[in-house]
Amino acid sequence: QAQLVESGGGLVQAGDSLRLSCAASGRRFSATTMAWFRQAPGKDREFVAGVTWNGARKYVADSVKGRCTISRDIARNTVYLQMNSLKPEDTAVYYCAADGRGTVVSRTPGDYEYWGQGTQVTVSS
């Protein structure tokens, strides 16, 4: 069974850093686009960052540009989101997602077939 499992969230202070991990299993996720989304209470799910299957293309949302980096370890079937200089407005549940097309990075949640259960990130001021 295909599964994405996020980890690394937590409660931090403004200015701190976190690295989120997404471990994939159950199918050949090495051929998929992987992305991170987030959803704050009362808001729509928002694209944060994405990377194509081979890491050749990476995109980061303007809201986190310069503070967040996405990377993937194909051998470990794991995707990472490094977040630095965290702000209170970064508080949200962060979700890992996979898109089987592999060669494009969509910012639309509906384009992703697989989702993790989410990990909470809370940034206090």
Protein Blocks (a to p, Z undefined) as FASTA:
>chain_A
ZZdddehiacddehiacddddddehiafklpccddddddehiacddfbdcdfkomaccdd
fklgojaccdddfklopacdddehiafklgccddddddfklpaccfbfklpmbdcebjad
dddZZ
